[in-house]
Amino acid sequence: MDASMQRYADNLKTEEAAQSYSTKYQRIWHKRLSDSRERAVIRAALALTGGPHSRVLDMPCGAGRLTRELLPFGKEFYCADYSPEQLKICKSRYPDENLKVVQASCFELPFEADFFDLAFSVRLSHHIGDPDQRVRYLEELFRVSKRYVIATFFDARSFKNRLREFRRTFLGSRKRGKFTMSMEQLAKIAAASNWDMKAAIPISRIASGHKYVVFEKRED
């Protein structure tokens, strides 16, 4: 795990940090607006995969903020995260659902190849500083899924990213930039693993650089 990703992961391993993160999208007004739009995008992305799927992976599930959107699209759910404290909160949020919780690293998923019909992994890649590790993370998702992968990426060419670069270059902003990828890079990585990029849906073309990307495995 690279240094940037390790810092992010370690910050969420304490109970206090996990509890704070679990309520962030309810406490902060612009996060509430983003949350509503994001859920609509998730439903649109999931609709492209059909379903309901036999087995679904939610990695990293975090505190389960978005897990509810997955429930209509699957029968058996595995919620994985690096933080055991996040997993506890996630499990407690869905007491009536048979969620299987697994502590794991996104770079070494403890599942056999083709174990899932759908692997869902969002809000993670932009924390991975090492480009090679970002590729490894995506390849792991391709390995464990036999049909679909949905993942988010911070688009290098998005308005939000270009604005951040302008502020850092000309206005002296010290805010850390997101670790980005281009859609061309994603398509190339996917093709190398025999996958195709089916769709890329932005959360917002102005207010966010995140895109929900739907990948589909090529038929042999």
Backbone torsions as a table, in degrees:
resi	resn	phi	psi	omega
1	MET	NA	130.9	-178.6
2	ASP	-74.9	168.7	-170.7
3	ALA	-62.3	-42.6	-178.8
4	SER	-62.5	-45.4	-180.0
5	MET	-66.9	-37.3	-179.9
6	GLN	-64.0	-42.1	178.6
7	ARG	-62.4	-45.1	180.0
8	TYR	-61.2	-46.4	-178.4
9	ALA	-65.4	-43.4	-178.6
10	ASP	-64.5	-33.5	-180.0
11	ASN	-63.0	-24.6	-176.2
12	LEU	-101.8	9.0	-177.8
13	LYS	-86.5	-14.5	178.7
14	THR	-88.2	153.5	-179.2
15	GLU	-62.5	-41.3	-178.8
16	GLU	-61.9	-46.4	-179.3
17	ALA	-66.0	-40.5	179.9
18	ALA	-63.9	-41.7	178.7
19	GLN	-65.0	-41.0	179.3
20	SER	-63.7	-44.7	-179.7
21	TYR	-64.5	-35.3	-175.9
22	SER	-66.1	-20.3	-179.0
23	THR	-111.6	2.4	-174.4
24	LYS	-57.7	-41.5	-175.5
25	TYR	-78.8	-3.4	171.2
26	GLN	-102.2	-28.0	-175.0
27	ARG	-82.1	-34.3	-171.6
28	ILE	-102.5	125.0	-168.8
29	TRP	-60.6	-43.7	-177.9
30	HIS	-73.0	-23.2	174.1
31	LYS	-70.4	-34.3	177.7
32	ARG	-64.3	-40.9	177.5
33	LEU	-64.6	-44.3	178.7
34	SER	-62.2	-39.4	-178.7
35	ASP	-60.6	-43.6	-179.2
36	SER	-63.1	-46.0	179.1
37	ARG	-65.8	-40.3	-177.8
38	GLU	-62.8	-39.4	-179.9
39	ARG	-64.4	-36.8	176.9
40	ALA	-65.2	-40.0	178.3
41	VAL	-65.4	-41.5	178.3
42	ILE	-59.5	-45.3	180.0
43	ARG	-62.2	-38.3	177.9
44	ALA	-66.1	-41.5	179.4
45	ALA	-66.3	-44.0	-179.9
46	LEU	-64.4	-35.1	180.0
47	ALA	-61.4	-28.5	179.3
48	LEU	-71.4	-14.5	-178.3
49	THR	-98.3	-1.4	-177.8
50	GLY	73.6	-128.9	179.9
51	GLY	101.1	179.5	5.0
52	PRO	-71.1	145.9	-178.0
53	HIS	-91.5	152.7	-178.7
54	SER	-66.3	-50.3	-178.5
55	ARG	-130.2	133.4	-178.7
56	VAL	-127.8	136.0	175.2
57	LEU	-106.7	130.0	172.6
58	ASP	-113.8	103.7	-173.7
59	MET	-143.7	113.6	1.8
60	PRO	-86.0	134.9	-179.2
61	CYS	-77.8	-20.1	-176.0
62	GLY	57.9	-136.7	179.4
63	ALA	-90.3	11.9	175.9
64	GLY	85.1	20.6	-178.0
65	ARG	-56.0	-42.0	-173.5
66	LEU	-106.7	-0.8	-177.3
67	THR	-58.7	-34.8	-177.8
68	ARG	-58.5	-33.6	-179.6
69	GLU	-67.1	-23.4	-178.6
70	LEU	-80.9	-26.5	-169.0
71	LEU	-56.1	-38.4	179.4
72	PRO	-71.6	-10.0	-173.2
73	PHE	-107.0	11.2	-178.9
74	GLY	-152.5	168.0	178.9
75	LYS	-111.4	-35.0	-178.3
76	GLU	-130.0	126.9	-172.4
77	PHE	-120.5	133.9	173.6
78	TYR	-115.0	119.7	177.7
79	CYS	-105.9	116.5	-176.0
80	ALA	-119.7	145.6	177.7
81	ASP	-161.2	157.3	178.8
82	TYR	-76.9	-25.5	-175.3
83	SER	-96.3	117.4	177.2
84	PRO	-64.7	-29.9	178.9
85	GLU	-68.1	-38.9	176.5
86	GLN	-64.1	-40.6	-179.7
87	LEU	-62.0	-39.0	178.5
88	LYS	-60.6	-44.7	-179.2
89	ILE	-66.0	-43.3	179.6
90	CYS	-58.3	-47.8	-179.1
91	LYS	-61.8	-40.3	-177.7
92	SER	-70.6	-24.1	179.8
93	ARG	-72.2	-23.3	-175.1
94	TYR	-127.4	64.3	-175.3
95	PRO	-65.3	-22.8	-177.7
96	ASP	-95.0	0.2	179.9
97	GLU	-105.0	142.4	179.5
98	ASN	-86.5	72.3	-179.3
99	LEU	-88.4	131.8	174.7
100	LYS	-95.1	116.4	-177.5
101	VAL	-101.1	136.6	-174.6
102	VAL	-137.4	125.1	173.1
103	GLN	-80.6	126.6	-174.4
104	ALA	-161.3	159.8	172.0
105	SER	-95.1	141.7	179.1
106	CYS	-67.4	-16.9	-179.6
107	PHE	-87.9	-15.2	179.7
108	GLU	-142.9	76.2	-177.2
109	LEU	-72.6	131.6	-174.0
110	PRO	-84.9	50.5	-179.3
111	PHE	-133.1	152.3	177.8
112	GLU	-71.5	161.1	176.3
113	ALA	-60.5	141.1	176.7
114	ASP	62.5	27.4	-177.1
115	PHE	-73.0	-33.6	-176.0
116	PHE	-108.6	156.2	170.4
117	ASP	-86.8	-28.6	-179.7
118	LEU	-143.7	129.2	172.3
119	ALA	-111.9	124.3	-176.2
120	PHE	-115.4	119.9	-175.3
121	SER	-144.2	106.4	-172.6
122	VAL	-129.0	156.6	176.9
123	ARG	60.7	36.5	-178.3
124	LEU	-126.6	-44.8	-169.8
125	SER	-58.9	-31.7	-177.7
126	HIS	-72.6	-5.6	174.0
127	HIS	-93.9	-7.8	-175.5
128	ILE	-93.4	108.3	-174.1
129	GLY	-75.3	-34.3	-176.7
130	ASP	-80.9	118.6	-179.1
131	PRO	-57.4	-37.8	179.4
132	ASP	-65.9	-35.0	178.3
133	GLN	-70.0	-33.7	176.4
134	ARG	-62.9	-39.2	177.2
135	VAL	-66.3	-43.9	-179.8
136	ARG	-60.5	-42.1	178.3
137	TYR	-58.5	-46.9	-179.3
138	LEU	-66.7	-39.8	178.8
139	GLU	-62.9	-33.5	177.1
140	GLU	-65.9	-39.5	177.1
141	LEU	-63.7	-42.1	177.8
142	PHE	-63.4	-35.0	-176.6
143	ARG	-67.1	-42.8	-172.2
144	VAL	-86.7	-10.3	179.5
145	SER	-108.5	142.2	-179.7
146	LYS	-104.5	-5.5	-178.1
147	ARG	-133.6	-57.2	-173.6
148	TYR	-135.3	149.3	170.5
149	VAL	-132.5	132.7	170.8
150	ILE	-119.1	123.7	-178.9
151	ALA	-143.5	153.8	177.0
152	THR	-103.5	148.1	177.2
153	PHE	-141.8	147.8	176.7
154	PHE	-90.0	112.6	-172.2
155	ASP	-70.8	122.9	-178.6
156	ALA	-60.8	-26.9	-176.6
157	ARG	-100.6	8.5	-179.8
158	SER	-70.3	156.3	177.5
159	PHE	-59.3	-41.3	-177.7
160	LYS	-61.9	-42.0	-179.2
161	ASN	-69.5	-41.0	178.7
162	ARG	-63.5	-36.4	177.9
163	LEU	-65.8	-41.8	178.4
164	ARG	-63.9	-41.2	178.8
165	GLU	-63.5	-40.1	178.3
166	PHE	-62.3	-44.3	-179.0
167	ARG	-64.7	-39.1	179.2
168	ARG	-70.0	-38.4	-175.6
169	THR	-76.9	-43.7	-170.7
170	PHE	-109.3	-19.6	-177.3
171	LEU	-113.6	0.7	176.3
172	GLY	72.1	22.6	179.0
173	SER	-61.9	137.6	179.1
174	ARG	-103.0	4.1	179.8
175	LYS	-66.8	128.5	-177.9
176	ARG	-64.3	133.7	177.1
177	GLY	-73.5	159.4	174.6
178	LYS	-76.9	154.2	172.9
179	PHE	-85.3	118.8	-167.4
180	THR	-109.6	165.3	171.6
181	MET	-142.7	153.0	176.0
182	SER	-94.9	158.6	177.8
183	MET	-63.7	-31.6	177.5
184	GLU	-65.4	-41.3	177.1
185	GLN	-61.2	-45.3	-179.0
186	LEU	-62.0	-44.0	-179.8
187	ALA	-62.3	-38.2	-179.7
188	LYS	-67.6	-44.5	179.1
189	ILE	-63.0	-42.7	180.0
190	ALA	-62.6	-45.8	-178.0
191	ALA	-61.1	-36.2	-179.9
192	ALA	-64.5	-23.6	178.5
193	SER	-103.7	11.5	178.3
194	ASN	71.9	37.3	176.7
195	TRP	-123.2	156.1	176.1
196	ASP	-119.3	148.5	175.1
197	MET	-87.5	113.9	-173.8
198	LYS	-88.3	-35.1	-178.6
199	ALA	-162.3	154.6	174.9
200	ALA	-136.5	110.4	-173.6
201	ILE	-112.1	116.5	179.7
202	PRO	-75.0	144.2	172.5
203	ILE	-65.0	-42.2	174.6
204	SER	-157.3	135.6	-178.9
205	ARG	-73.4	-20.0	-178.5
206	ILE	-108.1	-49.1	-169.5
207	ALA	-88.8	-9.0	-177.8
208	SER	-145.8	145.9	174.9
209	GLY	-98.6	-2.9	-178.2
210	HIS	-74.7	137.3	173.6
211	LYS	-126.1	138.4	171.4
212	TYR	-87.8	117.1	-176.5
213	VAL	-110.0	128.6	178.7
214	VAL	-102.7	121.9	178.0
215	PHE	-109.9	144.4	176.6
216	GLU	-129.0	135.6	-178.9
217	LYS	-73.5	137.6	178.2
218	ARG	-70.7	145.2	175.8
219	GLU	-75.2	137.0	180.0
220	ASP	-68.6	NA	NA
